[in-house]
Amino acid sequence: MSDILCFDVKGNSMLPTYKDGDSISLSSFEGQKIKVNDIVVCSHPFKTNLKILKRVTKIKDDRKLFLEGDNMDISSSEDSHSFGYIDTNNVIAIKRI
């Protein structure tokens, strides 16, 4: 059984689903199958000690995830548009939608 982890949302990249200051609970990632539309928290691929909350929009080869913020203004989100696919090894927590 997965542990529950709480995260505070910083910024507006996930509007309208989550807004700046929201506190959300996710299950710790322990190798569960990830599906398109799941919400994940993962380590930023280029910024040490930064965690990001994004929606999985594409999956490639069962291990690479394309992550996007929900905000329609793509300039409001640093996501896979800027850093490409992320390996599932970077996922820390998951929320099924």
ZIZIWO-V976380 format. One line per field, one symbol per residue. phi: phi as a letter, one per 20 degrees, with the letter a starting at -180 (. if undefined). burial: 1 if it has 24 or more other C-alpha atoms within 12 Angstrom, else 0. A space follows every 10 residues. Layout:
# ZIZIWO-V976380
phi=???
burial=???
This chain:
# ZIZIWO-V976380
phi=.ffeddcefc ndfdfefcdg nfdcdcefec ngfecgnfdc dbfffcdgmd dcdbefdbcc llcddedcfe ffeffecebf fdcmfdfffe fdbbcfd
burial=0000001010 0111100100 0001011110 0001110111 1111100000 1111111110 0000111111 0000001111 0000111101 1111100
